[in-house]
């Protein structure tokens, strides 16, 4: 029979806990960087995912962001209230709604991208020489 683990041993060994803790710390650093613009890292990700010429269906956007539709809807509300995103009908099917960046959303994103680039450079440096594409593929192997 295996020896029972202590709480510190379990915390040190648990992949799930380690990744969650790291994800919270990384998100907090990006949140701090975006704070002067009044957005969070999650909101930046949504706005960045909408940086395209065509409207994006809610389900497709949720897939890109790795979120369920309910969570995405909840996160879209403040962006919609601030007039950073808008909903539009599809050209092909008026019943299908798509999301787009507004001019105000694009302007905010233009200010946010240099901040994101700086946060990215810091994150790459913290990886200690591990190339991001290799690290990303290792993380994807866990999912």
Backbone as JSON Lines, residues from 0, in Angstrom:
{"i":0,"aa":"X","n":[0.84,-1.19,0.0],"ca":[0.0,0.0,0.0],"c":[0.88,1.26,0.0]}
{"i":1,"aa":"X","n":[0.48,2.24,-0.79],"ca":[1.24,3.49,-0.87],"c":[1.13,4.27,0.43]}
{"i":2,"aa":"X","n":[2.22,4.95,0.75],"ca":[2.25,5.82,1.93],"c":[1.32,7.01,1.68]}
{"i":3,"aa":"X","n":[0.49,7.4,2.64],"ca":[-0.39,8.56,2.46],"c":[0.44,9.83,2.22]}
{"i":4,"aa":"X","n":[-0.08,10.68,1.35],"ca":[0.59,11.94,1.06],"c":[0.17,13.01,2.04]}
{"i":5,"aa":"X","n":[1.06,13.91,2.33],"ca":[0.71,15.09,3.12],"c":[0.2,16.16,2.15]}
{"i":6,"aa":"X","n":[-0.45,17.17,2.7],"ca":[-0.96,18.25,1.86],"c":[0.16,18.93,1.07]}
{"i":7,"aa":"X","n":[1.3,19.27,1.69],"ca":[2.38,19.9,0.91],"c":[2.93,18.97,-0.19]}
{"i":8,"aa":"X","n":[3.02,17.68,0.08],"ca":[3.5,16.73,-0.93],"c":[2.53,16.66,-2.1]}
{"i":9,"aa":"X","n":[1.26,16.6,-1.78],"ca":[0.24,16.55,-2.82],"c":[0.26,17.82,-3.66]}
{"i":10,"aa":"X","n":[0.35,18.98,-2.99],"ca":[0.38,20.26,-3.71],"c":[1.6,20.35,-4.62]}
{"i":11,"aa":"X","n":[2.74,19.86,-4.16],"ca":[3.96,19.91,-4.95],"c":[3.92,18.95,-6.14]}
{"i":12,"aa":"X","n":[3.2,17.85,-6.01],"ca":[3.18,16.82,-7.05],"c":[2.04,16.99,-8.05]}
{"i":13,"aa":"X","n":[1.0,17.71,-7.7],"ca":[-0.22,17.77,-8.52],"c":[-0.05,18.66,-9.75]}
{"i":14,"aa":"X","n":[-0.13,18.06,-10.93],"ca":[-0.02,18.8,-12.19],"c":[-1.17,19.81,-12.3]}
{"i":15,"aa":"X","n":[-2.37,19.39,-12.0],"ca":[-3.54,20.26,-12.13],"c":[-3.4,21.5,-11.25]}
{"i":16,"aa":"X","n":[-3.07,21.3,-9.99],"ca":[-2.92,22.43,-9.08],"c":[-1.79,23.35,-9.54]}
{"i":17,"aa":"X","n":[-0.68,22.77,-9.95],"ca":[0.45,23.58,-10.41],"c":[0.1,24.44,-11.61]}
{"i":18,"aa":"X","n":[-0.61,23.87,-12.56],"ca":[-0.98,24.62,-13.77],"c":[-2.02,25.69,-13.43]}
{"i":19,"aa":"X","n":[-2.99,25.36,-12.59],"ca":[-3.99,26.36,-12.19],"c":[-3.34,27.54,-11.48]}
{"i":20,"aa":"X","n":[-2.44,27.23,-10.56],"ca":[-1.77,28.28,-9.8],"c":[-0.95,29.16,-10.74]}
{"i":21,"aa":"X","n":[-0.22,28.54,-11.64],"ca":[0.58,29.28,-12.6],"c":[-0.31,30.12,-13.51]}
{"i":22,"aa":"X","n":[-1.41,29.55,-13.98],"ca":[-2.33,30.29,-14.85],"c":[-2.88,31.53,-14.14]}
{"i":23,"aa":"X","n":[-3.2,31.4,-12.87],"ca":[-3.7,32.56,-12.11],"c":[-2.63,33.64,-12.01]}
{"i":24,"aa":"X","n":[-1.39,33.23,-11.74],"ca":[-0.3,34.21,-11.64],"c":[-0.03,34.9,-12.97]}
{"i":25,"aa":"X","n":[-0.03,34.13,-14.05],"ca":[0.21,34.71,-15.38],"c":[-0.93,35.67,-15.72]}
{"i":26,"aa":"X","n":[-2.16,35.24,-15.51],"ca":[-3.31,36.11,-15.81],"c":[-3.24,37.39,-14.98]}
{"i":27,"aa":"X","n":[-2.83,37.28,-13.73],"ca":[-2.73,38.46,-12.87],"c":[-1.69,39.45,-13.41]}
{"i":28,"aa":"X","n":[-0.56,38.94,-13.92],"ca":[0.45,39.83,-14.5],"c":[-0.12,40.57,-15.72]}
{"i":29,"aa":"X","n":[-0.82,39.84,-16.59],"ca":[-1.42,40.48,-17.76],"c":[-2.53,41.44,-17.33]}
{"i":30,"aa":"X","n":[-3.34,41.06,-16.34],"ca":[-4.38,41.95,-15.83],"c":[-3.77,43.26,-15.33]}
{"i":31,"aa":"X","n":[-2.66,43.14,-14.58],"ca":[-1.99,44.34,-14.07],"c":[-1.51,45.22,-15.23]}
{"i":32,"aa":"X","n":[-1.0,44.6,-16.28],"ca":[-0.51,45.35,-17.43],"c":[-1.65,46.1,-18.13]}
{"i":33,"aa":"X","n":[-2.81,45.45,-18.25],"ca":[-3.94,46.06,-18.97],"c":[-4.78,47.0,-18.11]}
{"i":34,"aa":"X","n":[-4.56,47.0,-16.81],"ca":[-5.39,47.8,-15.89],"c":[-5.5,49.27,-16.31]}
{"i":35,"aa":"X","n":[-4.4,49.93,-16.77],"ca":[-4.56,51.34,-17.17],"c":[-5.57,51.56,-18.3]}
{"i":36,"aa":"X","n":[-5.83,50.52,-19.07],"ca":[-6.81,50.62,-20.16],"c":[-8.22,50.25,-19.71]}
{"i":37,"aa":"X","n":[-8.34,49.75,-18.49],"ca":[-9.65,49.4,-17.96],"c":[-10.18,48.05,-18.45]}
{"i":38,"aa":"X","n":[-9.27,47.17,-18.9],"ca":[-9.69,45.83,-19.32],"c":[-8.85,44.78,-18.59]}
{"i":39,"aa":"X","n":[-9.36,43.56,-18.62],"ca":[-8.64,42.42,-18.06],"c":[-7.97,41.63,-19.19]}
{"i":40,"aa":"X","n":[-7.15,40.7,-18.81],"ca":[-6.51,39.84,-19.81],"c":[-7.56,39.03,-20.57]}
{"i":41,"aa":"X","n":[-8.6,38.6,-19.87],"ca":[-9.67,37.85,-20.53],"c":[-10.4,38.7,-21.56]}
{"i":42,"aa":"X","n":[-10.66,39.95,-21.21],"ca":[-11.32,40.84,-22.15],"c":[-10.42,41.15,-23.34]}
{"i":43,"aa":"X","n":[-9.12,41.29,-23.08],"ca":[-8.18,41.48,-24.19],"c":[-8.25,40.29,-25.14]}
{"i":44,"aa":"X","n":[-8.28,39.08,-24.59],"ca":[-8.33,37.88,-25.43],"c":[-9.57,37.86,-26.31]}
{"i":45,"aa":"X","n":[-10.7,38.27,-25.76],"ca":[-11.93,38.32,-26.54],"c":[-11.8,39.35,-27.66]}
{"i":46,"aa":"X","n":[-11.35,40.54,-27.3],"ca":[-11.2,41.59,-28.31],"c":[-10.22,41.16,-29.4]}
{"i":47,"aa":"X","n":[-9.11,40.55,-29.0],"ca":[-8.11,40.11,-29.97],"c":[-8.67,39.03,-30.89]}
{"i":48,"aa":"X","n":[-9.5,38.15,-30.34],"ca":[-10.09,37.09,-31.16],"c":[-11.08,37.66,-32.18]}
{"i":49,"aa":"X","n":[-11.56,38.86,-31.95],"ca":[-12.49,39.51,-32.88],"c":[-11.77,40.41,-33.88]}
{"i":50,"aa":"X","n":[-10.45,40.44,-33.83],"ca":[-9.67,41.29,-34.73],"c":[-9.62,40.64,-36.12]}
{"i":51,"aa":"X","n":[-10.7,40.78,-36.84],"ca":[-10.86,40.21,-38.19],"c":[-11.91,41.01,-38.92]}
{"i":52,"aa":"X","n":[-12.02,40.78,-40.2],"ca":[-12.93,41.58,-41.02],"c":[-14.37,41.06,-41.01]}
{"i":53,"aa":"X","n":[-14.53,39.78,-40.72],"ca":[-15.87,39.17,-40.75],"c":[-16.41,38.96,-39.33]}
{"i":54,"aa":"X","n":[-17.72,39.04,-39.15],"ca":[-18.31,38.72,-37.85],"c":[-18.0,37.27,-37.47]}
{"i":55,"aa":"X","n":[-17.93,37.02,-36.18],"ca":[-17.64,35.69,-35.66],"c":[-18.85,35.2,-34.89]}
{"i":56,"aa":"X","n":[-19.31,33.99,-35.21],"ca":[-20.43,33.4,-34.47],"c":[-19.98,33.14,-33.03]}
{"i":57,"aa":"X","n":[-20.91,33.27,-32.11],"ca":[-20.63,33.1,-30.69],"c":[-19.99,31.74,-30.41]}
{"i":58,"aa":"X","n":[-20.54,30.69,-30.99],"ca":[-20.0,29.34,-30.76],"c":[-18.57,29.2,-31.27]}
{"i":59,"aa":"X","n":[-18.29,29.78,-32.43],"ca":[-16.94,29.71,-32.98],"c":[-15.97,30.49,-32.11]}
{"i":60,"aa":"X","n":[-16.41,31.65,-31.6],"ca":[-15.56,32.44,-30.71],"c":[-15.29,31.69,-29.41]}
{"i":61,"aa":"X","n":[-16.31,31.05,-28.88],"ca":[-16.14,30.27,-27.65],"c":[-15.11,29.16,-27.87]}
{"i":62,"aa":"X","n":[-15.18,28.51,-29.02],"ca":[-14.21,27.45,-29.33],"c":[-12.78,27.99,-29.4]}
{"i":63,"aa":"X","n":[-12.61,29.11,-30.07],"ca":[-11.28,29.72,-30.19],"c":[-10.7,30.04,-28.81]}
{"i":64,"aa":"X","n":[-11.55,30.52,-27.92],"ca":[-11.11,30.94,-26.59],"c":[-11.09,29.81,-25.57]}
{"i":65,"aa":"X","n":[-11.61,28.65,-25.95],"ca":[-11.65,27.53,-25.01],"c":[-12.63,27.76,-23.87]}
{"i":66,"aa":"X","n":[-13.75,28.42,-24.16],"ca":[-14.77,28.74,-23.15],"c":[-16.09,28.11,-23.56]}
{"i":67,"aa":"X","n":[-16.97,27.96,-22.58],"ca":[-18.33,27.57,-22.96],"c":[-19.09,28.86,-23.29]}
{"i":68,"aa":"X","n":[-20.19,28.7,-24.01],"ca":[-20.94,29.86,-24.49],"c":[-21.49,30.72,-23.35]}
{"i":69,"aa":"X","n":[-21.9,30.09,-22.27],"ca":[-22.46,30.84,-21.14],"c":[-21.4,31.75,-20.52]}
{"i":70,"aa":"X","n":[-20.2,31.21,-20.33],"ca":[-19.11,32.01,-19.77],"c":[-18.74,33.14,-20.72]}
{"i":71,"aa":"X","n":[-18.69,32.84,-22.01],"ca":[-18.37,33.87,-23.0],"c":[-19.43,34.97,-22.97]}
{"i":72,"aa":"X","n":[-20.7,34.59,-22.94],"ca":[-21.77,35.59,-22.88],"c":[-21.61,36.51,-21.68]}
{"i":73,"aa":"X","n":[-21.31,35.93,-20.53],"ca":[-21.12,36.71,-19.31],"c":[-19.95,37.68,-19.47]}
{"i":74,"aa":"X","n":[-18.86,37.22,-20.12],"ca":[-17.69,38.06,-20.32],"c":[-17.88,39.11,-21.41]}
{"i":75,"aa":"X","n":[-18.83,38.89,-22.29],"ca":[-19.11,39.86,-23.36],"c":[-19.94,41.04,-22.86]}
{"i":76,"aa":"X","n":[-20.71,40.84,-21.8],"ca":[-21.62,41.9,-21.34],"c":[-20.93,43.23,-21.07]}
{"i":77,"aa":"X","n":[-19.82,43.25,-20.29],"ca":[-19.19,44.57,-20.08],"c":[-18.59,45.15,-21.36]}
{"i":78,"aa":"X","n":[-18.12,44.29,-22.26],"ca":[-17.56,44.78,-23.53],"c":[-18.66,45.39,-24.39]}
{"i":79,"aa":"X","n":[-19.83,44.78,-24.35],"ca":[-20.99,45.3,-25.08],"c":[-21.46,46.6,-24.44]}
{"i":80,"aa":"X","n":[-21.53,46.64,-23.12],"ca":[-21.95,47.86,-22.41],"c":[-21.02,49.03,-22.7]}
{"i":81,"aa":"X","n":[-19.73,48.73,-22.82],"ca":[-18.74,49.77,-23.1],"c":[-18.62,50.08,-24.61]}
{"i":82,"aa":"X","n":[-19.49,49.44,-25.41],"ca":[-19.53,49.66,-26.87],"c":[-18.22,49.28,-27.56]}
{"i":83,"aa":"X","n":[-17.56,48.23,-27.04],"ca":[-16.32,47.74,-27.64],"c":[-16.59,46.63,-28.65]}
{"i":84,"aa":"X","n":[-17.72,45.95,-28.49],"ca":[-18.15,44.9,-29.42],"c":[-19.61,45.16,-29.77]}
{"i":85,"aa":"X","n":[-20.02,44.59,-30.89],"ca":[-21.42,44.71,-31.32],"c":[-21.85,43.39,-31.94]}
{"i":86,"aa":"X","n":[-23.15,43.17,-31.93],"ca":[-23.73,41.99,-32.54],"c":[-24.33,42.4,-33.87]}
{"i":87,"aa":"X","n":[-24.12,41.55,-34.86],"ca":[-24.63,41.84,-36.2],"c":[-25.25,40.58,-36.79]}
{"i":88,"aa":"X","n":[-26.2,40.75,-37.69],"ca":[-26.81,39.61,-38.36],"c":[-25.91,39.13,-39.48]}
{"i":89,"aa":"X","n":[-25.92,37.84,-39.71],"ca":[-25.13,37.24,-40.8],"c":[-25.69,37.69,-42.15]}
{"i":90,"aa":"X","n":[-24.8,37.85,-43.12],"ca":[-25.24,38.22,-44.47],"c":[-26.06,37.09,-45.1]}
{"i":91,"aa":"X","n":[-25.68,35.85,-44.79],"ca":[-26.32,34.69,-45.4],"c":[-27.62,34.28,-44.71]}
{"i":92,"aa":"X","n":[-27.67,34.44,-43.38],"ca":[-28.84,34.0,-42.62],"c":[-29.08,34.99,-41.49]}
{"i":93,"aa":"X","n":[-30.12,35.79,-41.63],"ca":[-30.43,36.84,-40.66],"c":[-30.67,36.32,-39.25]}
{"i":94,"aa":"X","n":[-30.95,35.02,-39.11],"ca":[-31.17,34.45,-37.78],"c":[-29.86,34.2,-37.03]}
{"i":95,"aa":"X","n":[-28.77,34.12,-37.78],"ca":[-27.45,33.86,-37.2],"c":[-26.8,35.19,-36.84]}
{"i":96,"aa":"X","n":[-26.39,35.3,-35.58],"ca":[-25.77,36.52,-35.1],"c":[-24.26,36.36,-35.03]}
{"i":97,"aa":"X","n":[-23.54,37.41,-35.35],"ca":[-22.09,37.4,-35.26],"c":[-21.61,38.56,-34.41]}
{"i":98,"aa":"X","n":[-20.41,38.43,-33.9],"ca":[-19.81,39.48,-33.09],"c":[-18.72,40.18,-33.88]}
{"i":99,"aa":"X","n":[-18.64,41.49,-33.71],"ca":[-17.6,42.29,-34.36],"c":[-17.04,43.29,-33.36]}
{"i":100,"aa":"X","n":[-15.83,43.73,-33.63],"ca":[-15.26,44.84,-32.88],"c":[-15.88,46.13,-33.4]}
{"i":101,"aa":"X","n":[-16.16,47.04,-32.51],"ca":[-16.58,48.38,-32.94],"c":[-15.32,49.21,-33.19]}
{"i":102,"aa":"X","n":[-15.5,50.41,-33.71],"ca":[-14.35,51.31,-33.9],"c":[-13.7,51.59,-32.55]}
{"i":103,"aa":"X","n":[-14.52,51.75,-31.52],"ca":[-13.99,51.99,-30.17],"c":[-13.2,50.77,-29.68]}
{"i":104,"aa":"X","n":[-13.69,49.57,-30.0],"ca":[-12.99,48.35,-29.62],"c":[-11.66,48.22,-30.34]}
{"i":105,"aa":"X","n":[-11.63,48.55,-31.62],"ca":[-10.37,48.51,-32.4],"c":[-9.37,49.53,-31.86]}
{"i":106,"aa":"X","n":[-9.86,50.69,-31.51],"ca":[-8.99,51.73,-30.96],"c":[-8.37,51.27,-29.63]}
{"i":107,"aa":"X","n":[-9.19,50.68,-28.79],"ca":[-8.67,50.17,-27.51],"c":[-7.66,49.05,-27.76]}
{"i":108,"aa":"X","n":[-7.95,48.19,-28.69],"ca":[-7.04,47.1,-29.01],"c":[-5.71,47.63,-29.56]}
{"i":109,"aa":"X","n":[-5.77,48.71,-30.34],"ca":[-4.54,49.34,-30.84],"c":[-3.66,49.8,-29.67]}
{"i":110,"aa":"X","n":[-4.27,50.28,-28.61],"ca":[-3.52,50.7,-27.42],"c":[-3.05,49.5,-26.6]}
{"i":111,"aa":"X","n":[-3.83,48.43,-26.62],"ca":[-3.53,47.25,-25.8],"c":[-2.43,46.37,-26.37]}
{"i":112,"aa":"X","n":[-2.3,46.33,-27.69],"ca":[-1.34,45.41,-28.31],"c":[0.11,45.7,-27.9]}
{"i":113,"aa":"X","n":[0.56,46.95,-27.84],"ca":[1.92,47.18,-27.35],"c":[2.11,46.72,-25.89]}
{"i":114,"aa":"X","n":[1.09,46.89,-25.08],"ca":[1.15,46.41,-23.69],"c":[1.24,44.89,-23.68]}
{"i":115,"aa":"X","n":[0.44,44.25,-24.53],"ca":[0.47,42.79,-24.64],"c":[1.85,42.31,-25.09]}
{"i":116,"aa":"X","n":[2.43,43.0,-26.07],"ca":[3.76,42.6,-26.56],"c":[4.8,42.65,-25.44]}
{"i":117,"aa":"X","n":[4.72,43.67,-24.6],"ca":[5.65,43.78,-23.48],"c":[5.42,42.64,-22.48]}
{"i":118,"aa":"X","n":[4.17,42.34,-22.19],"ca":[3.85,41.23,-21.28],"c":[4.29,39.9,-21.88]}
{"i":119,"aa":"X","n":[4.13,39.77,-23.19],"ca":[4.59,38.56,-23.88],"c":[6.1,38.39,-23.74]}
{"i":120,"aa":"X","n":[6.85,39.47,-23.96],"ca":[8.31,39.41,-23.85],"c":[8.71,38.97,-22.44]}
{"i":121,"aa":"X","n":[8.02,39.51,-21.44],"ca":[8.3,39.11,-20.06],"c":[7.99,37.63,-19.85]}
{"i":122,"aa":"X","n":[6.89,37.17,-20.41],"ca":[6.51,35.76,-20.27],"c":[7.52,34.86,-20.97]}
{"i":123,"aa":"X","n":[7.94,35.23,-22.17],"ca":[8.94,34.43,-22.88],"c":[10.23,34.34,-22.06]}
{"i":124,"aa":"X","n":[10.62,35.46,-21.48],"ca":[11.83,35.47,-20.66],"c":[11.69,34.53,-19.46]}
{"i":125,"aa":"X","n":[10.53,34.52,-18.86],"ca":[10.3,33.65,-17.7],"c":[10.31,32.16,-18.06]}
{"i":126,"aa":"X","n":[10.12,31.86,-19.34],"ca":[10.19,30.46,-19.78],"c":[11.63,29.94,-19.78]}
{"i":127,"aa":"X","n":[12.58,30.82,-19.57],"ca":[13.96,30.39,-19.42],"c":[14.55,29.72,-20.65]}
{"i":128,"aa":"X","n":[14.23,30.23,-21.81],"ca":[14.83,29.69,-23.02],"c":[14.04,28.58,-23.69]}
{"i":129,"aa":"X","n":[12.98,28.09,-23.05],"ca":[12.13,27.09,-23.69],"c":[11.31,27.82,-24.76]}
{"i":130,"aa":"X","n":[11.42,27.42,-26.01],"ca":[10.64,28.11,-27.06],"c":[9.13,27.94,-26.8]}
{"i":131,"aa":"X","n":[8.39,29.04,-26.92],"ca":[6.95,29.0,-26.66],"c":[6.23,27.93,-27.48]}
{"i":132,"aa":"X","n":[6.49,27.78,-28.79],"ca":[5.76,26.74,-29.53],"c":[5.96,25.34,-28.93]}
{"i":133,"aa":"X","n":[7.15,25.03,-28.48],"ca":[7.41,23.72,-27.87],"c":[6.66,23.61,-26.54]}
{"i":134,"aa":"X","n":[6.73,24.65,-25.73],"ca":[6.05,24.64,-24.43],"c":[4.54,24.53,-24.62]}
{"i":135,"aa":"X","n":[4.0,25.31,-25.61],"ca":[2.57,25.26,-25.89],"c":[2.13,23.85,-26.29]}
{"i":136,"aa":"X","n":[2.93,23.18,-27.11],"ca":[2.55,21.82,-27.53],"c":[2.58,20.87,-26.34]}
{"i":137,"aa":"X","n":[3.5,21.09,-25.41],"ca":[3.52,20.24,-24.21],"c":[2.28,20.49,-23.35]}
{"i":138,"aa":"X","n":[1.87,21.75,-23.24],"ca":[0.64,22.05,-22.5],"c":[-0.58,21.44,-23.2]}
{"i":139,"aa":"X","n":[-0.61,21.52,-24.53],"ca":[-1.73,20.96,-25.28],"c":[-1.81,19.45,-25.12]}
{"i":140,"aa":"X","n":[-0.66,18.81,-24.91],"ca":[-0.67,17.36,-24.71],"c":[-1.42,17.0,-23.43]}
{"i":141,"aa":"X","n":[-1.47,17.9,-22.47],"ca":[-2.22,17.65,-21.24],"c":[-3.74,17.76,-21.45]}
{"i":142,"aa":"X","n":[-4.14,18.5,-22.47],"ca":[-5.58,18.69,-22.69],"c":[-6.13,17.66,-23.6]}
